[in-house]
């Protein structure tokens, strides 16, 4: 909370001058002057964050935000300057830049002070190639959003690229975030500064574990001309100046079983929380109610699925849903029509184009296909609403306030009586009432006139169990063994199998399994049940013939056939970030086998039961024998899907025990 007044004592003034001096001194440590390149700038001295695997280096990345008045209230001016050295062609993607501008008419963001150049060394001299204004392409994304795109000229391995621009925007309720750390490339210097007037309050959230080279705040004054009625009024304001600097920031080093890396990189988020009168902001898009009303009134969202606007789809609806169907069968018909007949174009937009055009072209984004489902369901007078969310690869979204630019996915929520069904028609491998794993990313928001509120899709709530049963019997002559193998997969494991079969074909999939068994085994009668019944789990069944005869005095036999943990899934000895498994583990394996003719059980693994964190999971291994048979049951269950970094070592030790136990063998000895 900022103070409401300033104590203008001599001590305070001297203190502010001291701090301001420190900030000015820190800024002098910036390693370059933008717009001026010398041959020496191409020589990056040895640095621990640059190694042989580095494809590019961000030499400096500097941003700032300053507030100015406009005819309505306030605008901010965001300035960004960046200098990058391209080390090889693997980093050429950095030479293509996209900048989005929002708003319309006099409320549209204004981009100016743009300069971009590429620099190369030729005959010992620096050669500059400037980007021309004609090289900037403008694309209208949707109403109120345009994108400026350009590719830096004359870029090759060893080039330095540099660009600078500023954006003036009246959307002060969304200040630009700042990433100090890059997911792929190291950064030598990153700076972000902002001067916030006393009229506004922002929450400032720092993500990531890194420490700042400098993190300073001071107070100053500024006269800003703001609107009062129809007249501008000059107001002396207290300005809270923030400066953050990081140096020698390595590229983000990912770990196995991590969520979206962006949730862990060093970055800042700033979100408006209060105005000068101390009240919660409600006249901007900073509450969900305001954001929902805006979406519902948008031609590119809520209005687009209004039955009065989609009446031109009635012909299609009548073909999809024959007369006499009930609500559930109609909903399934509509869902299947879109899922099976449309091509999804990758996109990260929640806004859509005209559904009539989407229906005609049979092509659309995730949002467009699912909004088409919603529109058709509503035409059938079924209760369907859009739900917006952020997928795993897009990062987490805050729950308390909306940031629509961080929401990239739309699904359908269908209410049938007491049942609520979630639909995603963008993936032809998804079944009715199923969502892709990427949607299980926490918070989602229902967009309806009743302001129904939030939903939460957590990976820990997924119940995914696999069951495998193997029955091994002696052949009639007693000289060999044959087995039946049956495995029922969980839903997401079934999805992965269907995806593999789709990509490689059923023949290649079966061939790969046979090859994995080796020459000592013959696989026959291979079937996959429910491969095309997408709502059901897949069941794999086949027979195994053990082609080798039993003639050794001692036979060692591992009871896990094409199953079990052969190695620890958690290999690293240490962990820095939280661990996120795709979903909880629930795996059951059962074996029943005849004791080979002429042999007896000489050694049997001991049974075991191990709990994990008391109630978070367990490993159970039960094995027994009688005169003719050996029977075994193994169950591995882990209930949570997300673990704090400090829980990594116990989890790794747990699976180390599982791997060791499942490697134990039954020893048969010839009579």
N, C-alpha and C positions, 0 to 999 in steps of 0.2 A: 504494500500500500504506500502510495506517495503521500508526503505531508501536504496539508492544505495551504500552508504558508511558509515563507522563508524567514529565518532569523538572520537579519542583516547586520550581524556583528562583525567587527574587524577580524575576529578570529575566523569566522566562517568565510569571509572574503579571501583571507590569506590561504585558508585551506583549499578553497576552490581554485585559486590561482596555482597552488602547488600541484593539485591533481590534474588540472588542465595542462600544466607543463609536462607532467608525466605522460599524459596521453599524446601530446604533440611529439615528445621524445620517442615514444614507442612507434608512432607512425613514421618517423624518420628512418626506422630500422627496416622499412619495407625494402625488399631487395632489388627493386627496379623502378624506373620511371616509365609509365606506359606511353607508348608512342615514340620512344627512343631506344633503338636496338644497336648494340655494337657487336663486333666479332667476339668479344670476351663473353657475351651473354650466351653464346652457343656452347661454351665449355662449362659443363656442370661438374663442379668439383666433387670429389669422392664424398658420398653420403651414405649413411647406414640404411636409409630407406630406399636406395636405388641399387638394384642388382641386375644380374644377367637376364632375369625374367621380366624386367620392366620394359614395357612397350612405349610408354610416354611419361612425361613428368609435367605436372602442373607447377610451373615456376612461381606464379603468384595468382591469387584469386581474391579480389577486393570488392566489397560491396558496401553500400551505404543507403540510408533512408532519411530523408528530410521532409518535414511537413510544411505545406504552404496553404494559403487560403484560396478558396474558389467562390463562385457566386452562390453556392448553396451552403457550404460549411468548410470542410478541409479536404485537401488532397495530399498524397505523399509523392515524393520524387525518389524513385529507386534507381541507383546507379550501379552498374556492374562493369568491372574490367578484369579480363583474364588473359594470362600469357601461358602458352603450353608449348613444350618441345616434343615433337613427334619423333620417336626413336626408330620405329619400323612400321611396315604396312599393316600390322595388326591393330594399330591405333588410328587408322585413317577415319574411323567413324567419328572421332572428335572434331574432324574438320567440317562436319555437317551440323548446323545449329538451327534449332526451332525455338521461336519465341511467340508466346500466345498473348493476345491483347483482348480485353473484355470490354463489354459495354457497347452502347449505340449512340449515334449522333454526338451531342456535346458531352455525353457521359462516357464516351469511348476512351480507353487508355490511349495516350499519345506517346509514341516512341520517337526520340530524337537523339541528337549528339552521338550519332552512330558512326563508328570508324572500325574498319577491319582490314588487316593486312597479313600477308604471309611473308616470311623472311627466309632467305637462303644465303649461303656463302658461295660466291663465285669468284675465283681468282683472288681469294683472300679478302674480298670485299663483301659487305652486306648488300644484298639486292632485295628491295621491297616490291611486292606485288599487291596493289590495293584492290579491294573488293569494290566493284562499282554498284551504284544504286540499282542499275538495271539487272544485276545478278541476284537481287532479292525477289523471291517469289512470294506472293500473298495468296493464301487459300482461306476461303470461308468455311469454317468448320460447321457452324450452325448460326442461327440468329444470335447476335451479341458476342460471337467469338470468331476471331480471325487468327491465322497463324502466319508469321513471317518466317521464311525458311531460306537459308543460304548455305552454300558450300565454299569454303575458303579456296582461293585460287593457288595453283602452282605448289601444291603440297606434295612433298616427297619425304623419304626417310632423312631425318636430320633437320627438317624445317621447324621454324618457330612460328606459331600462329598467335595472333593477338586481336581481340575485338573488345569494343567498349560501346555501351549504349546506356540510355536512361529512359525510364518509363514514368510518366506522370499519370496517376490514377486517383479517382475519387472513391475507390473501393477500399477505404482505409480500415474497414473491418476485417480485411484479409491482407496482412502484411506478408511480404515474401519470406519464406523460410530460408535458412542458410545452412548449407552442408559444408562443414570444414573438411570432412573426410570423404574421399571418393571410393567407390566400391572396387575400382580396378586400378587406379593410378595414384602414385604417391604425390603429395603436395608439399612444396617447400615453404609456402607462406600463404596463410588465409586470414583475412581480416573482414570483420563486419561491424559497422557502427551505425547507430541510430539515435536521433534526437526526438524524444517523445514529449509533446506539449502536455501541460497540466490538465488540458481539457479531456484527455483520454487516459484510460488504464488498460494495460495489456498484461496477460499472463505470459511469462517467458519461461519456456521449458527447454532444458538442455538434455538431449539424449546422448548416450555414449559414455564410455568410461574415461576418455582422455582428459588431460588437464590443460588449461589455458596457459599460454605464455603470458598473456595479459588479460585481465577481466576487471575493467574499471568503470565506475559510474561517477559522474559529477553533475552539478546543477548550473544552469546558466539562464540567460534571458533572451527573448527574441520577440520582435514585434511582427505580428501576423495579421494580415487584412482578412477578416472573415465577414460573412454576410449577416446582416441584421435587418430582416425584412427585405426591402429592395435595395438597401444601401450597404456598401462596404464599411466596416468599422475596423480601425486599427486597434489591436489588443496586445498589450504587453503580457507575455506568457512566460511562465517558468518552463524551462526545457530540461528534461532529464536525459543526459547524454550517456549512452552506453557504448563501450568499445570492447570487442572481443578479438583476440589474436591467438592463432595457433601456428606453430612452426614445425617443420619436419614431420609431417603427418603421414605415416605409412598407408598404403592402400589397405582396404579392409581385408583382413584374413579370416575367411569363413571357416566354419567348423561343420562337421557332419551333424545331421539332425538339428539344423537351425531353421528358424522361421524365415521371415523376410529380413535380409541383412540390413535394410534401411532402418529397421527398428533399433539397430545397435550402433550405427555409425555416429560419429560426433557431429551433431547438428543442433540448430536452434529452431524452435517454433514460437511464433508470437501471435496471440489471438486476443482481439478486443473483448473486454469483460465489462467495463463500466464507462459511463460518460462523466462529464465534470460534475454533474449533480449527485453523483454517487449511486444512482439507480442502475439496476440491471438494464443492459441494452436490449430494447425490444423493437426498435424501429428499423433495425438493420437485420441482415440475415445472420443473427448470432443466437437465435433460439430455434429449436426444431419446429415450433409452430409456424414461425415466420418463413422458414425455409420450405416447409411442406406447402404452405399456401402459395408460395412463389412457384413451386414445381407444379402444383395442381392447376395454376393459371397459365402455365407456359404452353405455347403452341407446340413445343418440342418435347412435351412430357404429358402432363395430365389432360390437357385439351385434346391431344392426339388420340386418346383412347376413349373419349366420350362417345357413347353410342350414337348421339346425333351427328357426330363427325365421321363415324365409321359405317354409316348405313350402306355405303358403297361396297362393303364386304359381305352383304347379306346373301348374295348369289353364291359366293364361296361357302358360306356357312351352311346353306341348304344342301349343298353337295356333300359336305363333310358329315353332317348329322341328319340321317334319314328320319322321317317321322316315327314316333312311337318309342324313341329311346329314353332311358331315364337319365337323370342328371350326371351320374358317374360315367355311364357309357358315352354320353355326349362329351364330357370333359376329356375322356381318354381319346376319343376320335379327334377332337381339336388338337390336343397335345401331339398325337401321332402325325397328324397332317403337317404340322410345322416341323417337328423333329425329323421326319423322314423325307421331306420334300424340299427343304431349304438348305442353302449353303451359308454357313456362318463365316463372316469376315472378322478377323481379330480386330478388336477395338477396345479402348478403355473409356468409353463415353457412356453416360447414363441418359443422354438426350438422343432423340430419334428424329428421323425424317418421316414423310407421309407414309402411313401404313399401306395405303392403296398401292403405292409404288413398290413397296417392299413385297407385298403379296404378288404383284405382277412379275417382278424380276426374280422372285424366289431366292433372293440374296439379301442378307442383312447382318448387322452386328448382333452381339448377345442381347443388348437392350432392345433392339428392334424386333428380333424374333420373339422374345418373351413378352414384349408389349403387344405384339400381334396376337399371341395366345390370350392375353388378358382381354384385348378388344373383342375377340371372337367369343370368349366366355361371357362377357358382359352382354353381347348381342343375344346370347342364348339365355339371358337373364340369370346368370350364375354370379355368385358373389366372388369377384376376383379383384385383387389389388396388387400394385407393384411394391416390391421391397428392394431397397437399394443397400449396397454393402461394398466393402473393400475386400478384394480377394487376397489370399496369402502373399502372392508375389507383388502386390501393390502396397503392402504395409498395413499397419494398424490404423484404425480411425478412432478419434476421441468420442466418448459416449455422450458427454454433457452438451456439446455444442456442434453444430454442423459445419463441416468443411467439404462442400460438394465436390470440389476439385480432387478430393482424396477418396471419393466414392467412384468406383469404376465398373460396377456390375449391377444388373437388374434381374431379379427373379420374380416369379408369379406366386402369390399366396391365394389359394383357393379354399373357400369355406363351404363345406357341404354338410349341412346339419351341425352336428357336434364335432365333426372332423375338420382339421386344418391340414391341407396338403400343399407342399412346396414343389414347384415345377421349374425345370430349366430345359427348354426345348432347343438349346443351342448345340447340344452334343448328341449325335445319333446313337451313342452307346449308353446313354442314360435311360433308366427306366422311369415309368410314371411314379411320381412321388419321391424321386431321388435327386439329390444335389451333388455336384462334383465336390471332391475333397477340398478344392481351393476356396470354396465358399465358407468353410469352417474356420472363420477368422475372427470370431467374437461378435462384435456389435453389428447389427443391421437395423434399418429403420423402415417401418411400414409407412407408405405414403397414401393416406386416405383422408377424406373429409372429416372423419371422426377423430383424427389425430390419435390413432390407436397406440402409438408409441414404439418402443424398441423391441427387437428380438435379439437373441444371442445364440449363435451357432458355434459351439465349442467342440474341439476334437475329442476332449475327454468324455463327451456325451455319446460318442459313437460306440455302438456295440457291434464288434466285428469278431466273430468266432469262426475258426476253421477246425474241421474235424477230419482226421485221417484214420482209416482202419485197414490193416494188412493181415491177411490170413494165409499162412504158409502150411502146406500139407505135403506129406510124402507121396511120391509117385507109387504106382502099384507095384513096381519091381523093387521099391525101397532103395534104389540107387541114386535118386535125385529128388528135387523138390520143385514144386510149383506154387505160385502165390496169386491171390487176387488183391488188387490195390484199389482203394476207393477213397477219394478225398473230396470233401465238400468245402468250398472256399467261402470266406466272408464276402460281403457285397463289393468292397473296394478291391479286394484281391481278384474277385470275379471280373470286375471292370478291367483291371490290368491284363488279365488273361484274354478277354475279348479284344482288347486293344492290340495285343501281340498277334492274335489270330488274324485280325483285320489287316495288319501291316505285312505279315509274312505268309499268310495263308495257313489253312488247317493242316495241309500235308507237311509243310516245313516245320510247323510247330510240333507235330507228332514225331517227325524225323529227328528233331533236335533232342527230344526226350529219349528216344531210343539210343541215339548216339551217346548221350550222357551216361547211360547204364553200362555201355561197353560190350565187348564181344562175348562175355561170359553169361549174358542174359539175353533172352529172347522175349520181346514185347509183342503181345497180340491182343485182339479183341478190344482195341482202343476206342472209347466213346467219350464224348463230352455232352452231358445233359444240360439243357436250359441255356445253351450257348446264345440262342436268339430270343429267349424269353427274358428280357432285360430286368424284369422286376424280381426274378428269382436268382438265388446263388447258383454258381456253376458247380457241377459235380463231375469229376474226372474218374473214369474207371478203366482198368485194363488188367490183363493177366501177365504174369511173369513166369518164365521157365528158366530155372537155374541149370545151365548147360553142363556145369562141371560135376563130376561124380565125387562122392564122399569116400576117399580111400586113405586120407591122412589119419595118423594116430590121434592127433589133436586138431580140432577145428575151432578157430576163433570167428565169432559171428557178432557183428553189430546189429542190434535189433531195429535200428532206425533205417527204414528203406525209403530212399529218396525223400528224406525228411530230417528235421532236427537242426540244431545250431552247430555247424562245423567250425565256426570261428566266432569270436566275440564281435558283435556288431559295433561295439564302442571301443575303438582301437587306441585312441589317444590317451596318454597317461594323465593329462591335465585338461581342464575345461575352463574357458573364460566367460562364455555366454550361456544363457539358459538353453536347455535341451528340449527340442520339440519333436516328438515322434509323430508320424502321420496320424496315428490313432492308437488306442490302447491295444495291448496284446492279449489274446485269448486263444491259445492253441492247444488242441487235444490230439494225442496220438495213441492209438491202441494197436496191439499186436497179439495175435494168437498163432502159435506155430507148433507143428508136430515135432517132437524130438526125432532127429534123423534115425533111421533104422540102423541098429548095430552100435548106437552111441548112447552115452548117458551124460547128464549134465555134471560136469566136474566143478565148474565155478559159475556162480550167478551174481551179477551186480547186486549190491545191497539197495534196499528201498531208501528213499530219502524224502524229506519235506523241509523246505526252507521258505520262510516268510520274508517279504521285503517291506521295510518300514512298517512293520506290524500289520497294518490293514491295507497297504497299497498294492499288495500282490503276493504271489506265492509260486513255488515250484514244487510239484509233487511227482514222485517217481515210485510207482508200485510195481513189483515184479514177483512172480511166484511160479512154481512148477509142481506138477504131479507126475505120475508115472509115465504119461505119454505126451504131455503138453507143457509149453512155457507160455505164460500170459503176462502181458505188461501193459501198463497204462501210464502215460506221461502227460502232465498238464502244466503249461506255463501261462501265468496270468499276471498282467500288470495293468492296474486300473487307471492311473493318470496317464496323460499323454505329454504333459509339460512338466519339466523338472528344473528347479533352480540349479545354478552351477555347482553349489555346494553338495547337491544330491547326486552329482555325476559319479563320484568315486564309489559310493555304495551300489549304484545301479550297475556300474561296470563290474564290480566284484560279484554281484548277483549273477550276471550273465556269464562271467568267467566260470563260476561254479556249475551253471547249466551246461556250458560247453564241455567241461571236464566230465561231468556225469554222463552226458549223452554219448561220449566217446568210449565209455566202458563197454566191454564185450562179454558175451556169453561164451564160456569155454566148454566145448563138447569133447569127450574122450571116448575112444573106441572101446567097446566092451572086451 
